[in-house]
């Protein structure tokens, strides 16, 4: 699942925007924690169960917070010369 967040800041005559692509990778939930072990379910990527804003993975049934979050940030600066 990819989610794009755009933040636009305006400082005097310049405009810069920050684009963040958020992706949720493999599930890191330890299913054997209650018995003192370590076992993950093998889910490789978060897939929203119903719509883009769903918090439950359709593949493994875990909450989105158990999946590794990857943030890619891109800063775009545009310069406008003074008038």
C-alpha positions as CSV (number, residue, x, y, z in Angstrom):
1,X,0.0,0.0,0.0
2,X,1.4,3.4,-0.9
3,X,0.1,6.6,0.6
4,X,1.2,10.0,-0.7
5,X,1.3,13.1,1.6
6,X,2.1,16.5,0.1
7,X,3.1,19.4,2.3
8,X,3.4,22.8,0.7
9,X,5.2,25.7,2.5
10,X,5.4,29.2,1.1
11,X,8.2,31.5,2.3
12,X,8.1,35.0,0.8
13,X,8.8,34.5,-2.9
14,X,9.9,30.9,-2.9
15,X,7.7,27.8,-2.9
16,X,9.0,24.5,-1.7
17,X,7.0,21.3,-1.4
18,X,7.8,18.0,0.4
19,X,6.4,14.8,-1.0
20,X,6.4,11.8,1.2
21,X,5.6,8.3,-0.2
22,X,4.7,6.0,2.7
23,X,4.9,2.2,2.1
24,X,4.3,-0.5,4.6
25,X,6.5,-3.5,4.1
26,X,6.7,-6.9,5.8
27,X,4.8,-7.9,8.9
28,X,7.0,-7.9,12.0
29,X,4.4,-9.3,14.5
30,X,5.8,-12.0,16.8
31,X,3.2,-14.7,16.9
32,X,5.1,-16.8,19.4
33,X,5.8,-14.1,22.0
34,X,3.4,-15.6,24.5
35,X,5.5,-18.8,24.7
36,X,8.9,-17.0,24.6
37,X,9.7,-17.7,21.0
38,X,10.0,-15.8,17.8
39,X,7.9,-16.5,14.7
40,X,6.6,-14.2,12.0
41,X,3.8,-15.1,9.6
42,X,5.7,-14.3,6.4
43,X,3.4,-11.5,5.1
44,X,5.6,-9.5,2.8
45,X,3.6,-6.3,2.3
46,X,0.6,-4.6,3.9
47,X,-2.6,-4.8,1.7
48,X,-5.5,-2.7,3.0
49,X,-8.5,-4.9,3.6
50,X,-11.2,-2.3,2.5
51,X,-10.1,1.0,0.9
52,X,-6.9,2.9,1.3
53,X,-7.5,4.0,4.9
54,X,-8.1,0.5,6.3
55,X,-5.9,-0.4,9.2
56,X,-6.1,-4.2,8.9
57,X,-4.0,-6.2,6.5
58,X,-6.0,-8.4,4.1
59,X,-3.2,-10.9,3.8
60,X,-2.3,-11.6,7.5
61,X,-5.1,-9.9,9.5
62,X,-2.6,-7.8,11.6
63,X,-2.9,-4.1,12.3
64,X,-0.9,-1.8,10.0
65,X,1.4,-0.8,12.9
66,X,3.0,-4.3,12.8
67,X,4.2,-3.7,9.3
68,X,7.6,-2.0,8.7
69,X,7.0,1.6,7.6
70,X,9.2,2.9,4.8
71,X,9.1,6.7,4.2
72,X,10.6,8.2,1.0
73,X,10.9,11.9,1.1
74,X,11.4,14.2,-1.9
75,X,11.9,18.0,-1.5
76,X,11.1,20.2,-4.5
77,X,12.1,23.8,-4.3
78,X,10.9,26.3,-6.8
79,X,12.5,29.8,-6.9
80,X,10.6,32.8,-8.1
81,X,12.8,35.9,-8.8
82,X,11.7,39.1,-6.9
83,X,9.4,41.4,-8.8
